Amino acid sequence: MQLGQYEDPADAAELPARLRNVFWLGGGSGAGKSTIARRLADRYGWRVYATDDVMRDHAGRTTPEEAPHLHKFIAMDMDERWVSRTPEVMLETFHWFQGEGFGLIIEDLLRLPQEPCVIVEGFRLLPHLVKPLLAAPEHAVWLLPTPDFRQAAIQSRSVPGEGFVWKTSDPAQAGRNVAERDRMFTTRLEEETERLQLRTIHVDTTMTEDDLAEQVATAFGL
């Protein structure tokens, strides 16, 4: 894990205490992370830090040496990214899935004031990177969407002609590749959280937003 200026062991040991005001909400694509984070922030007066929103900024703050997968991805055309590669290759080489730029999330969080609490959300929150930062185990939860839930979420957000897959020569194939890659990523999250004994919530189509928000609040010990 690259933490930039925080790679010193003494600094790293202090991180859980310095991040004790942070709650982490990770998970697979289409699991409802952003929606639930906003709802909890509104309820408790928290700040939301959405890792998706800072991806462009973080990409600009890295070098090819620090984030080789990211810079190879930037150099690809849209078909190279989403059509011509297999989902397995896409999974293993996707920069954010490899933790590239994660240290920049930490740097951003350390610049924020201690009050109010911060809820950090996004798929970039890999369990093995987050666990060493936890002041308390209940400060992190991962949402694991079932295939049906993920498909329903994708369909509800899809607008024909819009989105990055429509910038490829074969949007249907690109969509299938991304869906399979994301399915495998969710499986990996499930295996990793189980191995590290971290909290998860399985999200299915029977859940309402209210149900999920309550489950996450309970998991956070609120």
SEFI-427035 format. One line per 4 residues: number of its first residue (from 1); their letters; for each residue z, x negated, y negated of N, C-alpha, C. Coordinates in pm, 1 decimal. Atoms other than C-alpha are relative to their C-alpha. Layout:
! residues N
NUM = a = Z:X:Y:Z:X:Y:Z:X:Y | ...;
***
This chain:
! residues 222
1 = mqlg = 0.0:-84.3:119.3:0.0:0.0:0.0:0.0:-87.5:-123.8 | 6.5:76.0:122.9:-99.6:-139.9:-336.1:71.6:74.4:-110.8 | -75.9:-60.6:108.9:148.4:-71.1:-611.0:-13.9:-79.5:-128.7 | 23.3:74.0:122.7:6.3:-306.5:-869.1:120.8:-83.2:-36.7;
5 = qyed = -112.2:80.7:47.3:293.4:-446.6:-1072.8:128.3:30.7:76.1 | -122.0:-36.9:-72.2:541.9:-278.6:-836.4:0.7:-53.1:142.3 | 4.6:55.2:-133.4:457.4:-491.3:-533.2:121.1:-87.6:30.7 | -118.6:80.8:-21.6:770.3:-702.4:-585.1:100.9:80.1:81.7;
9 = pada = -93.3:-74.6:-86.1:1021.0:-606.0:-309.9:117.3:59.7:-76.1 | -113.2:-53.3:76.2:1303.1:-565.9:-561.9:-40.4:123.9:-76.9 | 48.5:-117.3:71.5:1095.4:-328.1:-771.2:-23.1:115.8:96.4 | 29.1:-104.8:-97.8:982.6:-136.7:-461.3:127.1:66.9:48.6;
13 = aelp = -126.3:-55.4:-47.7:1343.3:-90.6:-349.4:59.7:98.0:-100.1 | -54.1:-88.3:102.7:1422.7:79.0:-679.4:-81.1:127.9:-17.1 | 89.2:-112.5:26.3:1134.7:325.7:-662.6:58.9:135.8:38.0 | -55.0:-133.9:-30.2:1311.8:611.8:-477.0:95.3:51.7:-107.6;
17 = arlr = -93.0:-43.4:104.4:1584.7:619.7:-740.7:-73.7:34.0:-128.2 | 74.6:-24.6:123.1:1335.2:600.5:-1025.0:-87.7:124.1:10.6 | 84.5:-117.0:-22.8:1131.5:881.7:-867.9:80.0:117.7:56.8 | -84.7:-104.1:-58.6:1425.8:1103.6:-774.4:-29.0:138.4:-58.6;
21 = nvfw = 35.0:-128.6:62.9:1294.9:1374.9:-1010.9:-134.0:53.3:47.6 | 134.6:-35.8:-44.2:964.1:1398.1:-820.1:5.8:77.2:131.5 | 21.1:-74.6:-123.7:871.6:1657.5:-557.8:-147.6:-15.7:37.9 | 133.6:34.2:-48.0:565.1:1583.3:-344.2:-55.0:112.5:86.2;
25 = lggg = 63.1:-106.7:-76.2:327.1:1850.6:-215.4:-139.3:-46.4:42.8 | 125.8:47.4:-53.3:53.7:1708.3:4.6:-59.6:99.7:97.6 | 58.5:-87.3:-101.0:-173.1:1853.8:267.3:-150.6:-7.5:4.1 | 143.1:-2.4:-20.7:-522.5:1928.5:383.5:-73.2:78.1:-107.6;
29 = sgag = 84.4:-69.0:97.2:-811.2:2060.1:179.3:6.2:150.5:19.1 | -0.5:-145.6:-5.8:-796.1:2429.0:93.2:129.6:61.4:47.0 | -128.1:-50.5:-49.7:-427.5:2466.4:181.3:79.6:76.3:-105.2 | -73.7:-70.1:105.2:-317.6:2608.5:-154.0:95.4:-87.0:-78.3;
33 = ksti = -92.7:92.1:67.4:-144.8:2298.3:-293.6:6.2:23.7:-150.5 | 3.6:-14.8:146.1:-258.8:2345.7:-651.9:63.6:131.3:-43.6 | -54.2:-132.0:34.9:-173.1:2715.5:-659.5:151.2:1.6:12.2 | -145.2:-2.6:-21.7:174.1:2667.9:-515.0:71.2:-92.1:-97.4;
37 = arrl = -62.3:91.1:96.1:248.8:2369.4:-737.6:13.6:66.3:-136.5 | -7.2:-68.3:130.1:164.7:2572.6:-1048.0:104.8:110.5:0.8 | -97.5:-109.5:-6.6:374.3:2865.7:-929.9:143.0:-52.9:-6.1 | -135.1:56.0:0.8:679.1:2649.5:-863.6:31.4:-63.1:-135.4;
41 = adry = -22.2:59.1:132.3:633.4:2463.4:-1191.5:33.5:107.8:-102.7 | -29.3:-110.5:91.2:624.7:2793.4:-1378.3:138.8:57.0:25.3 | -130.1:-58.7:-34.5:929.8:2919.1:-1192.3:116.8:-86.9:-44.7 | -113.2:88.7:23.9:1147.5:2611.4:-1241.7:-12.6:-83.2:-128.2;
45 = gwrv = 17.4:76.6:122.2:1009.1:2470.5:-1565.6:-36.6:-144.8:23.8 | 39.3:136.1:-34.6:862.9:2163.7:-1398.1:-131.9:-38.0:-64.5 | 129.6:54.2:36.9:572.5:1942.4:-1492.9:-86.0:-11.4:127.4 | 91.9:17.2:-113.0:264.7:1940.6:-1262.2:-82.0:-126.3:-21.1;
49 = yatd = 89.4:115.8:-0.6:87.4:1615.0:-1181.2:-97.9:22.5:115.0 | 103.3:-28.0:-99.4:-238.2:1698.3:-1000.9:-80.9:-126.7:24.1 | 67.9:126.5:-27.0:-379.7:1391.9:-829.8:-151.7:13.3:-7.2 | 144.2:-18.8:13.9:-729.6:1543.9:-825.7:-45.0:-24.2:-144.4;
53 = dvmr = 39.1:6.4:140.7:-729.7:1552.7:-1205.6:-10.8:-142.5:-52.6 | -0.1:138.4:49.9:-677.9:1177.4:-1239.3:-89.2:-91.0:83.8 | 82.7:84.6:-85.7:-928.1:1057.9:-979.0:-101.2:-81.4:-80.7 | 98.6:74.3:80.7:-1193.4:965.0:-1236.6:68.5:-112.0:-78.1;
57 = dhag = -75.2:101.7:74.1:-936.7:782.8:-1448.6:40.5:-114.1:91.6 | -44.4:103.7:-93.0:-801.6:596.8:-1145.9:-116.4:-83.7:49.8 | 118.1:76.0:-41.7:-1149.6:501.4:-1031.3:-36.6:-105.0:-104.3 | 32.3:93.5:106.2:-1204.3:338.6:-1369.2:102.7:-109.8:-18.5;
61 = rttp = -107.2:99.2:14.1:-877.4:146.6:-1341.4:9.6:-93.1:120.2 | -2.2:86.2:-118.0:-961.8:-24.2:-1011.2:-116.7:-97.8:-3.1 | 107.9:97.2:-18.4:-1170.8:-327.2:-923.2:-52.4:11.8:143.0 | 51.7:-1.3:-137.8:-1394.9:-367.3:-615.7:92.2:-70.9:98.3;
65 = eeap = -93.0:70.4:-88.5:-1136.6:-606.9:-475.7:119.2:87.9:34.8 | -115.7:-87.2:-22.0:-854.9:-353.9:-514.5:-36.8:125.0:79.6 | 41.7:-126.0:-62.8:-1054.4:-53.1:-390.5:-143.7:-13.0:51.0 | 137.0:23.2:-47.8:-1355.7:-165.2:-183.8:-71.2:126.2:46.8;
69 = hlhk = 63.5:-124.0:-46.1:-1418.8:174.4:-21.5:-44.8:86.4:-118.4 | 32.5:-79.3:118.3:-1412.9:346.7:-359.0:-127.1:-49.9:-66.0 | 115.2:53.1:71.7:-1665.6:114.8:-516.4:-127.0:5.6:83.7 | 117.1:-23.1:-85.2:-1897.1:136.3:-216.4:-44.7:146.1:-10.2;
73 = fiam = 29.6:-142.3:12.6:-1875.7:515.1:-243.8:-70.6:28.5:-132.3 | 60.1:-21.2:132.0:-1958.5:505.4:-615.6:-146.5:-43.8:0.3 | 136.5:53.4:-2.8:-2270.9:302.6:-538.1:-96.6:82.6:84.7 | 85.3:-80.4:-87.5:-2401.4:557.4:-283.0:-65.3:114.1:-77.4;
77 = dmde = 55.6:-124.4:52.8:-2639.5:841.0:-364.4:63.1:117.9:74.9 | -67.9:-117.0:-54.6:-2538.8:1197.0:-277.9:-28.4:20.0:148.5 | 29.9:-13.1:-142.6:-2718.1:1201.2:58.0:74.1:-104.5:81.9 | -75.1:103.5:-71.5:-2558.5:873.3:158.8:147.0:39.4:12.8;
81 = rwvs = -140.9:-39.9:-4.3:-2219.2:1017.7:75.4:24.8:114.4:99.1 | -33.9:-126.5:-64.5:-2246.1:1360.0:236.9:-92.9:46.2:110.6 | 96.4:-49.5:-98.7:-2554.0:1397.2:459.9:-25.1:-99.1:112.8 | 48.8:94.8:-100.7:-2656.4:1079.4:640.2:110.0:-63.2:83.8;
85 = rtpe = -110.8:59.0:-76.5:-2311.5:960.9:753.1:67.5:106.7:85.7 | -71.0:-94.3:-85.9:-2115.2:1119.7:1036.4:135.0:35.0:-62.7 | -133.2:-33.0:50.9:-1790.0:1302.3:958.9:104.6:-105.2:35.8 | -95.8:103.7:-41.1:-1605.6:1031.2:1154.4:-4.8:-119.2:-95.7;
89 = vmle = 13.4:111.6:93.8:-1745.1:757.1:930.3:51.3:40.6:-137.6 | -48.3:-48.8:128.9:-1677.9:968.6:623.9:152.5:-2.2:-5.9 | -146.5:-2.0:-4.8:-1315.0:1009.0:730.9:57.7:-140.3:-13.8 | -56.9:134.0:-6.4:-1255.7:641.0:799.4:-30.5:-84.2:-123.1;
93 = tfhw = 37.2:81.5:115.6:-1422.7:513.6:482.2:25.8:69.0:-133.3 | -25.1:-67.9:127.4:-1319.8:775.3:224.2:119.6:-65.7:-67.3 | -95.5:86.1:68.3:-1126.9:573.6:-31.1:137.8:61.9:-18.0 | -131.6:-61.8:23.2:-853.9:824.6:-116.1:73.9:19.9:131.9;
97 = fqge = -65.3:-13.0:-130.5:-787.5:881.6:257.3:55.5:-133.1:47.7 | -48.0:133.1:-36.2:-730.4:505.4:283.8:111.3:-48.0:-93.3 | -110.1:35.5:89.7:-471.2:506.5:7.8:-39.4:-83.1:-119.5 | 41.6:77.7:115.8:-683.3:324.3:-247.0:34.8:75.5:-128.2;
101 = gfgl = -39.0:-61.4:125.9:-554.5:389.3:-597.1:134.2:70.6:3.4 | -128.6:-70.8:-6.4:-223.0:530.2:-473.6:102.4:-61.4:-95.6 | -93.9:64.9:90.6:-31.8:272.3:-673.0:-12.5:47.8:-143.6 | 19.3:-50.9:136.2:-184.2:416.5:-989.9:70.6:133.4:-20.0;
105 = iied = -80.2:-122.8:7.4:-21.8:751.5:-909.4:144.0:-35.6:-34.1 | -138.4:40.4:23.3:313.5:573.7:-898.3:17.0:-50.8:-143.0 | -8.8:49.9:137.0:245.1:392.0:-1224.3:2.7:115.7:-100.7 | 1.9:-116.2:89.2:160.5:723.5:-1392.1:134.1:72.2:0.8;
109 = llrl = -125.9:-73.9:-11.6:474.9:891.2:-1260.9:115.4:-74.5:-66.1 | -108.8:77.9:59.2:699.2:607.7:-1375.2:-3.6:2.3:-152.4 | 10.3:-10.0:146.1:571.3:654.3:-1729.2:51.5:133.5:-53.1 | -45.1:-131.7:43.3:684.6:1017.0:-1737.4:150.7:0.1:-21.1;
113 = pqep = -145.7:-10.8:17.6:1030.9:1113.3:-1865.5:66.5:57.3:124.4 | -75.0:-46.6:-117.3:1300.3:1189.6:-1608.8:17.3:151.2:1.0 | -11.7:-145.6:10.4:1322.5:1548.4:-1731.8:-123.4:56.0:-68.6 | -42.9:-76.6:-117.6:1187.1:1792.0:-1635.3:-48.9:-65.1:129.0;
117 = cviv = 51.0:48.1:-127.3:1119.8:1741.3:-1266.4:-152.4:10.2:2.7 | 145.4:3.1:-14.4:762.3:1670.6:-1161.9:-36.2:41.3:141.9 | 54.9:-29.2:-131.1:574.7:1829.8:-875.4:-139.0:-63.2:6.2 | 125.0:72.2:-19.0:293.9:1603.0:-756.8:-74.4:67.5:114.0;
121 = egfr = 74.0:-68.1:-105.9:19.2:1770.1:-557.1:-136.8:-62.3:21.5 | 134.0:46.8:-30.6:-296.2:1665.5:-378.7:-10.2:-59.9:138.9 | 21.8:55.5:-133.5:-451.1:1540.1:-58.2:21.3:-151.0:2.9 | -19.0:144.9:5.5:-405.9:1179.8:-177.6:140.8:-43.2:39.3;
125 = llph = -138.7:32.8:-33.1:-35.8:1198.3:-88.4:11.6:-22.0:150.5 | -4.4:32.3:-142.4:-55.1:1026.5:248.7:144.9:-20.2:43.1 | -141.1:3.4:-40.0:269.7:1061.5:444.0:60.7:-139.3:7.3 | -58.2:133.9:-15.2:315.6:691.3:521.4:15.4:-71.4:-133.4;
129 = lvkp = -16.6:57.6:132.7:275.9:608.1:152.2:112.1:68.1:-77.3 | -101.7:-75.6:74.0:509.0:878.9:24.2:139.9:-23.8:56.1 | -134.2:6.2:-60.2:796.4:837.8:271.2:88.3:-109.8:-59.6 | -88.3:102.6:56.9:923.2:503.4:131.9:46.9:29.7:-141.7;
133 = llaa = -33.0:-31.7:139.0:943.8:664.4:-213.1:99.8:113.6:-13.3 | -81.2:-120.8:4.6:1163.6:958.8:-119.3:147.3:-31.0:-21.6 | -143.7:8.1:20.7:1510.4:978.6:-267.1:73.2:91.9:97.2 | -55.7:-94.4:-97.9:1572.0:1273.6:-30.1:-116.3:51.1:84.2;
137 = peha = 109.9:-42.5:-87.3:1364.5:1382.0:272.8:-60.4:133.7:-40.3 | 49.6:-133.8:32.7:1337.4:1740.7:146.8:-84.3:2.2:-127.7 | 81.7:3.5:121.3:1150.4:1625.7:-164.6:-149.3:-8.5:29.6 | 142.3:7.5:-33.4:820.5:1616.0:24.4:-34.9:101.3:108.0;
141 = vwll = 50.2:-98.1:-96.1:623.6:1883.7:208.7:-151.5:-13.8:6.8 | 145.2:1.3:-18.2:272.3:1884.2:354.4:-45.7:135.2:54.0 | 57.3:-126.8:-42.1:67.1:2202.9:387.4:-117.1:-27.5:93.0 | 102.1:22.9:-102.1:-146.7:2211.6:701.5:-74.4:130.6:25.2;
145 = ptpd = 72.5:-127.2:-15.5:-412.9:2484.8:685.7:-62.3:12.0:137.9 | 73.0:-25.4:-123.6:-545.3:2642.0:1002.7:-149.2:1.3:-32.5 | 144.6:-4.9:26.7:-925.2:2628.9:1043.9:-44.1:130.6:-64.8 | 37.2:-129.2:58.5:-949.7:3000.8:966.4:39.0:8.5:-147.3;
149 = frqa = -45.7:-5.5:138.3:-745.1:2965.6:649.1:-86.6:-89.6:-87.6 | 81.3:93.2:77.4:-941.5:2662.7:533.2:-139.2:58.1:-24.8 | 132.2:-58.4:15.3:-1272.1:2841.8:596.1:2.0:114.2:-101.3 | -11.8:-110.8:95.3:-1155.1:3149.3:406.4:16.2:-52.4:-142.6;
153 = aiqs = -20.7:57.6:133.1:-1041.1:2932.0:115.1:-129.7:-57.4:-54.8 | 126.9:58.6:43.4:-1373.4:2748.0:102.8:-98.1:108.8:-41.6 | 93.0:-108.4:31.5:-1571.2:3070.6:109.6:36.9:70.9:-129.8 | -42.8:-69.8:121.1:-1362.9:3226.6:-165.9:-32.0:-79.8:-125.9;
157 = rsvp = 25.0:85.4:116.1:-1429.5:2927.5:-393.1:-146.3:-38.3:-13.7 | 139.0:44.7:-0.9:-1794.4:2874.2:-303.9:-88.6:93.0:-82.7 | 101.2:-72.5:77.2:-2065.9:2977.1:-545.5:-133.9:-65.0:32.2 | 129.3:59.1:-35.0:-2423.9:2927.8:-420.4:-62.8:-72.7:-117.9;
161 = gegf = 62.3:79.1:104.8:-2590.7:2652.5:-617.6:96.5:-86.3:-77.7 | -99.3:78.9:71.3:-2263.6:2508.5:-747.5:77.4:-86.5:99.5 | -75.2:90.4:-84.5:-2060.3:2219.1:-610.6:-83.1:-120.3:41.1 | 69.3:125.8:-25.5:-2145.2:1867.4:-499.5:-96.3:7.8:117.0;
165 = vwkt = 92.9:-4.8:-114.1:-2310.1:1968.2:-169.8:-138.5:44.7:-43.2 | 129.1:-47.9:48.0:-2586.7:2136.9:-370.1:-77.0:-109.3:-73.6 | 68.4:114.1:59.6:-2670.8:1799.5:-521.7:-62.0:-90.0:106.3 | 61.2:74.6:-109.7:-2782.0:1675.0:-178.7:-131.7:66.8:39.8;
169 = sdpa = 126.4:-56.5:-47.6:-3114.4:1731.3:-2.2:21.2:103.7:109.8 | -29.1:-93.3:-109.0:-2942.3:1932.8:272.3:142.3:53.4:-17.3 | -134.3:-51.8:26.3:-2646.3:2136.7:139.4:70.8:53.0:124.0 | -63.8:-54.9:-119.6:-2585.7:2306.5:474.5:60.1:-111.3:84.9;
173 = qagr = -50.9:112.4:-79.4:-2551.3:1974.8:660.0:115.5:-69.1:-70.7 | -108.5:60.5:76.2:-2340.0:1829.3:382.8:127.4:82.5:12.6 | -115.9:-87.1:-13.9:-2110.2:2132.0:401.3:65.3:-12.0:136.2 | -55.3:15.1:-135.2:-2071.7:2098.0:777.2:72.5:-134.3:14.3;
177 = nvae = -62.2:132.3:-9.3:-1996.5:1727.4:745.6:135.2:-3.2:-70.3 | -125.6:0.2:76.1:-1731.8:1779.6:480.2:105.5:84.0:71.5 | -95.7:-86.8:-69.1:-1570.3:2066.1:674.3:59.4:-69.9:121.8 | -49.5:70.3:-118.4:-1545.4:1854.9:989.3:86.7:-118.6:-40.0;
181 = rdrm = -83.5:110.4:48.4:-1416.9:1554.4:799.6:138.1:49.9:-41.3 | -127.4:-53.4:47.1:-1147.9:1768.8:636.8:84.8:53.5:115.1 | -75.1:-45.0:-117.8:-1052.5:1922.7:971.8:68.6:-118.4:66.2 | -57.4:118.7:-62.0:-999.2:1576.2:1117.2:110.5:-60.2:-87.1;
185 = fttr = -103.3:51.2:89.4:-803.3:1471.8:809.8:128.4:81.3:13.7 | -118.8:-84.3:-18.6:-568.0:1768.8:852.1:69.1:-33.1:131.7 | -58.1:40.3:-128.7:-517.3:1673.0:1217.5:75.4:-131.3:-13.8 | -66.5:129.2:21.3:-433.9:1320.0:1108.8:130.7:18.5:-76.4;
189 = leee = -123.5:-27.3:74.4:-181.5:1451.1:856.7:106.9:58.2:91.1 | -96.0:-61.9:-91.2:-19.0:1663.9:1125.0:62.9:-103.8:91.6 | -51.7:103.8:-90.1:13.6:1367.6:1361.0:91.9:-96.5:-73.7 | -78.0:98.2:74.4:145.3:1136.7:1091.0:132.5:57.9:-47.7;
193 = terl = -126.2:-60.4:44.3:403.2:1377.4:950.6:94.7:19.6:117.5 | -86.1:-14.7:-117.9:529.1:1446.9:1301.9:60.7:-134.6:38.2 | -49.4:133.3:-37.0:558.3:1075.1:1376.5:107.1:-47.3:-97.9 | -93.0:46.4:102.6:742.2:1011.5:1048.4:112.6:98.2:-26.6;
197 = qlrt = -104.1:-103.4:12.0:957.9:1325.7:1082.7:8.8:52.5:-143.9 | 8.8:-58.3:133.2:842.4:1471.0:752.8:-31.2:148.9:11.1 | 10.1:-146.2:-4.3:831.6:1839.7:663.7:-144.2:47.7:-18.0 | 132.5:-61.1:11.3:521.2:2049.9:712.3:13.5:152.3:3.8;
201 = ihvd = 12.1:-145.1:-10.6:419.8:2412.8:674.1:-142.7:29.2:42.7 | 132.4:-41.2:-44.9:129.6:2556.5:871.1:-40.5:125.7:-77.3 | 46.7:-108.1:86.6:-72.4:2783.6:644.0:-110.7:75.2:72.3 | 102.8:-79.2:-67.3:-265.7:3069.2:805.4:-35.4:121.8:-84.3;
205 = ttmt = 54.3:-111.5:78.5:-450.0:3379.0:691.8:96.2:116.7:-12.7 | -97.6:-108.4:13.4:-145.8:3604.2:740.9:94.2:-22.1:-117.6 | -91.9:33.9:107.8:40.5:3428.6:457.3:-53.8:47.2:-134.6 | 33.4:-26.7:139.7:41.8:3554.6:101.1:44.6:-120.3:-83.3;
209 = eddl = -44.3:106.7:89.3:84.4:3322.9:-195.4:151.3:5.6:-19.4 | -144.9:-14.0:14.7:435.0:3463.5:-238.0:72.6:-58.6:120.6 | -61.6:53.0:-121.4:518.2:3382.1:125.0:0.9:-152.5:-1.8 | 11.7:145.5:-2.4:392.9:3027.2:93.0:86.9:-65.0:-106.4;
213 = aeqv = -84.2:54.3:106.4:565.5:2966.2:-238.1:146.6:0.1:41.1 | -139.9:-7.4:-44.2:896.5:3080.0:-88.2:29.2:-102.9:107.5 | -21.1:99.1:-105.4:851.9:2859.1:216.6:7.1:-141.2:-55.3 | -4.1:133.0:60.5:777.3:2556.3:4.2:129.1:-18.7:-78.9;
217 = ataf = -125.0:9.0:75.3:1073.7:2628.3:-225.8:118.0:-23.2:93.9 | -107.9:19.2:-97.9:1299.2:2656.2:77.9:-3.1:-139.3:59.3 | 12.5:135.3:-56.1:1162.8:2334.2:226.6:48.2:-105.6:-98.1 | -47.0:91.0:103.2:1234.6:2161.3:-105.1:151.4:10.2:-21.7;
221 = gl = -143.5:-17.9:17.7:1593.2:2286.2:-81.5:37.5:64.5:-130.3 | -25.1:-61.7:131.6:1564.2:2492.9:-397.6:73.9:132.0:16.5;
***
